[in-house]
Structures are given as C-alpha cells and as structure tokens.
C-alpha cells in the first residue's frame, strides 16, 4: 500500500519536473515561471496580510461581554459599599434592647450598667444585704459577658469592613482596566 501511495506522489512530481524542465529551455518559458512565482508570492502575501488584519481587528473589537463586565463590576462595587455601610451602621433606637440577629446591642449593656447602679444605691440604705450583693455580682457578670461579646463583634465588623474595602479597591482597578480597554477600542475603531 505504501508503495502505491509513493508511486502516486512520485508521478505528479515527475510530471511537474518534466514540465518545468521544458519551460526552462526557452526564454519565454523562463519568463513565464518567473512571472508565475512573483504573482503567487504576491497573492500569498496579500492573503497573509488580510488574515493578519482580520486577526488584529477581531482582537481589538471589544466583545459585548466587556460592556456587561463593566456594568457587573460597577453594580458589585455599589453592593460592597452598601454592605460595608450596613455592617458599620449603628442600630436604631427602636431595636430590641438585648439581641438583634445574635449580636448584643449597646442598649443591653447600658441597661445592665443601670441595674448595677440601682442595686448599689439600694445597698447604701442597708449596710449588709446578701441578696443585693448577689444581684450586683450577676449584673456585673452579665455586663462583662455582653461587653466582651460586643468587643468581639465590633472587631469582626471592622475586619469585614476592611475586607470589603480591599475588595472594592481591587474591583476599582479591574474597572479602570476595562474602561481603558473600551477607550482604546473606541479610538481604534
């Protein structure tokens, strides 16, 4: 089978060489071969230049996705800003005094401090009140736990806000790149 394929490729090659030798024998034949080669190279060069131009154009034209990406990034930046503001926002006065979504509210801490103050004033009238002392100890313990929890939640909120700020800075850099590419593409077109 390989011999057959080899013979089939040799036959056209031999025919080509034979025709070429015949044309090279005359001046007009040599001119024809020279002109044919020049035209073939010019055509190949033109086809190659056209292909390169199409490739450059397709690379520079912004896909529709670039505009959509710009819009999505802008929306995400707004969302991050709103989330950051919500995390750092102080609770409203109408919020319950103890817990709101698992976080201790400042009003609860203030209420515990007031309770301790009231108990201390009531103890001034009675020099030794074991029940009052126990109430003071419980209120002080609650106040301590609430203040520790509030401190941890505040640190967590600040860390999340910082992470959102970093994400927003990174999105801003990406958005600037997208906008630059859109401007470059508009100038090219």
Buried (B, 14 or more C-beta within 10 A) or exposed (E): EEEEEEEEEEEEEEEEEEEEEEBEEEEEBEEEEEEEEEEEEEEEEEEEEEEEEEEEEEEEEBEEEBEEBBEBBBEBBEEBEEBBEEBEEEEEEEBEBEEBEEBBBBBBBEBBBEBBEEBEEEBEEEEEBEEBEEBBEBBBEBBEEBBEBBEEBEEEBEEBBEEBEEBBEEBEEBBEEBBEBBEEBEEEE
